[in-house]
Amino acid sequence: MNYRRTEADRILDNIDRARSRDLERALSLHDLQAKGREMDTTPPDGDSTTPERLKRLFALVETAYRKAAQGPEMTPLAARFRAIGDISHHAARGDVSVSLKYMDAERHDDVGVVPFEVVPHDLDVAKKESRTSRPDVNAMKVLRLRLRDGVLAAYEKILPRVRDALKERADIGHVEAEVALHLRPNSPDSEDGRLFG
């Protein structure tokens, strides 16, 4: 028996697509990001050298990165990705941010943000390495790689400001590091062939 699409089927499909778009637009920032935070409440010794204090701050960023990469928010982010077949011109975009907060000093947070992109080729490479065709598994691998590279690049961006903070001794006290990966929602003009949806 051949199934023929009726006008009613098309109308229902259009309604479903419109609801999906509305839901996508209604997603809050929280739904599209993974975060990791770490705080150090033990001030460094008064005679600590600058490299030792810098190492303390980088260790905080590193721990926050691990928390973000292993956090429960990464699973739904990866699950948003889907197989896209031979469509090669669509991408998922986002940002990785690193921030250092000097809790006991009157200094603004040092924040670095680095954009990233995931293209179909990235998932193809991950598929070969993981030997699975599950888009969520491969997306998790790619997202963690983008997170790692983004954290290193964002930290490099803020490093001159971090060195200034050390000169001002803003790090002598409680310090918090936060690492976040944020996926940008799809724009309305990229409905077909989206990497995630």
PEHUVEN-V794796 format. One line per field, one symbol per residue. ss: DSSP state (H for helix, E for strand, - for the rest). burial: b if it has 16 or more other C-alpha atoms within 10 Angstrom, else e. A space follows every 50 residues. Layout:
BEGIN
ss->???
burial->???
END
This chain:
BEGIN
ss->------HHHHHHHHHHHHHHHHHHHH--HHHHEEEEEEEE---------H HHHHHHHHHHHHHHHHHHHH--HHHHHHH-E---------EEEEEEEEEE EE-------EEEEEEEEEEHHHHHHHHHHH----HHHHHHHHHHHHHHHH HHHHHHHHHHHHHHHHH-------EEEEEEEEE----HHH-----E-
burial->eeeeeeeeeeeeeeeeeeeebeeeeeeeeeebbbbbbbbeeeebeeeeee eebbebbbebbbbbbbbbbeeebbbebbbebbbbeeeeebbbbbbbbbbb bbbebeeebbbbbbbbebebebbbebbeeeeeeebbbbbbbbbbebbbeb bbbbbebbbeebeebbeeebbbebbbbbbbbbbebbeeeeeebbbbb
END
